[in-house]
Amino acid sequence: MKSIENKTSLILDLFFCLVFMPIVVILGPARHWISQWPVFVSIVCVYMYGCYFVLMRLSVPKMLIAGKYGRIAGIVSALIVLTYLLTLYPLPDMDFVMPALSEFQTQVRNFGVTVSLWLMFSLVLGYALTVSFVKELYEQMLLQKKIAEQRDKAELAMFKAQISPHFLFNTLNSLYSLVVGTSQKAEDAFIKFTDILKYTYVTVQKEVVPLRDEVEYIQNYIELQKIRLNEHTEVVWNYDIDDGSVKVPPMLMLTFVENVFKYGVSTSKDCSVVIKLSLKLGQLEFSTHNSIMKHAADFRKDVPVGVENCRARLTNLFPDKYSLETIQEGDKYHVSLKIQLL
């Protein structure tokens, strides 16, 4: 999708540079200025191109969605001021036999130039905003399609792998009856594993779940992973939430937690993994920190894809309300996710 977006942007930019602006210049009064004031025409063209690329790169639609009306007003005001200053460019006076007539014709000409400049600016502004909104709509459609495809694939994979829930949980209950009394550790692990399966089955069709359920799910997952580890790996799991009823998409942070235990633990070398989750006044912060202990080649191949899939999901769910940073320094890997939920 990113390749398509880049090509679309390039096509739109080339159309403006090679078709739209030349037509505005050739069909407008500017064609008469080229021979008389080449420097002025060059400044005007550079300014109009600059206006277009500034508006395209700042993405007014995204700022509108994010409610950044003050920033939009500031940008438009700055462009209007710059356009006004351009209209004050000192063009040479017209020379007639009668001085009064020369002054009058100069004023008429300057007025015509001013009107033409404002018209060109309006056309460029209108084109840039129209293209920005069309581009944003197109990107959102591509993103929605990608998210839908990922969801369909996940549901299909779940369907293919799915055993009848009643049969599965009845079987687990039967197995649990065999485990009871053999080992407290085995009983706890079995209960946590059952809870994870139930959570997966129950939430696969849900759009959102309470944060407290997501926290419990992550905690059960971590406790199960710790069973296979020994004293070489230290696992730090901290969470602090002020409202467990806040709704979040299910298994939103699972990819990062899975990566921690897939690539960041060892049974033969000392290492530590840190997983933190907090919610304060509607601001969710989640982070992981670990060393890359094994499967470095797979890590470099798989993790970026997983992160980008998560980023696409976050963009669809929380446009302009999240930040996701991943930092790799040597064999250290850090993830930092912030979402404004309320």
Long-range contacts (C-beta under 8 A, 24 or more apart in sequence): 1-142, 1-143, 1-146, 4-142, 5-139, 5-142, 8-135, 8-138, 9-56, 9-135, 12-56, 12-131, 12-135, 13-53, 13-56, 16-52, 16-127, 16-128, 16-131, 17-49, 20-127, 21-45, 21-48, 21-49, 21-124, 24-48, 24-120, 24-123, 24-124, 28-116, 28-119, 28-120, 29-112, 29-113, 29-116, 30-116, 30-120, 33-113, 37-91, 37-92, 40-89, 40-91, 43-86, 43-89, 44-86, 44-117, 44-120, 47-82, 47-83, 47-86, 48-120, 48-121, 48-124, 51-79, 51-121, 51-124, 51-125, 51-128, 52-124, 52-127, 52-128, 54-79, 55-125, 55-128, 55-129, 55-132, 56-128, 56-131, 56-132, 59-132, 59-136, 60-129, 60-132, 60-133, 61-132, 61-133, 61-136, 62-136, 62-319, 62-320, 65-319, 65-320, 66-319, 66-320, 66-321, 79-121, 79-125, 83-117, 83-118, 83-121, 86-117, 87-113, 87-114, 87-117, 87-118, 143-312, 143-315, 143-316, 144-316, 146-312, 147-312, 147-313, 147-316, 150-309, 150-312, 150-313, 154-204, 155-204, 158-204, 165-201, 168-197, 169-194, 169-197, 169-198, 172-197, 185-227, 188-223, 189-223, 189-224, 189-227, 192-220, 192-223, 192-224, 193-220, 193-224, 195-220, 196-220, 196-221, 196-224, 199-250, 200-251, 203-250, 203-251, 204-250, 206-250, 207-249, 208-247, 208-248, 208-249, 208-250, 209-247, 209-248, 209-249, 209-250, 210-244, 210-245, 210-246, 210-247, 210-248, 211-241, 211-243, 211-244, 211-245, 211-246, 211-247, 211-248, 211-279, 211-284, 212-241, 212-244, 212-245, 214-248, 214-250, 214-251, 214-252, 214-253, 215-239, 215-241, 215-244, 215-277, 217-251, 218-253, 218-254, 218-257, 218-275, 218-277, 221-254, 221-257, 222-257, 222-261, 222-275, 225-261, 225-265, 228-267, 229-265, 229-267, 230-267, 232-266, 232-267, 232-268, 232-269, 232-270, 232-271, 233-265, 233-266, 233-267, 233-270, 233-271, 233-272, 233-273, 234-271, 234-272, 234-273, 235-265, 235-272, 235-273, 235-275, 236-272, 236-273, 236-274, 236-275, 236-276, 237-275, 237-276, 238-275, 238-276, 238-277, 239-276, 239-277, 239-278, 240-277, 240-278, 240-279, 240-280, 241-277, 241-278, 241-279, 242-279, 242-280, 242-281, 243-279, 246-279, 246-282, 246-284, 246-341, 246-342, 247-341, 248-284, 248-341, 249-313, 249-317, 252-310, 252-313, 252-314, 253-277, 253-286, 253-337, 255-306, 255-307, 255-309, 255-310, 256-286, 256-288, 256-310, 256-335, 256-337, 257-288, 259-288, 259-299, 259-303, 259-306, 259-333, 260-288, 260-290, 262-295, 263-290, 263-292, 263-293, 263-294, 263-295, 263-296, 263-298, 263-299, 263-303, 263-333, 264-290, 264-291, 264-292, 264-293, 264-333, 265-290, 265-293, 266-293, 266-294, 269-293, 279-341, 281-342, 282-340, 282-341, 282-342, 283-338, 283-339, 283-340, 283-341, 284-337, 284-338, 284-339, 284-340, 284-341, 285-336, 285-337, 285-338, 286-335, 286-336, 286-337, 286-338, 287-334, 287-335, 287-336, 287-337, 288-333, 288-334, 288-335, 289-332, 289-333, 289-334, 289-335, 290-332, 290-333, 291-331, 291-332, 291-333, 292-328, 292-331, 292-332, 292-333, 293-331, 299-333, 303-333, 307-335, 314-339
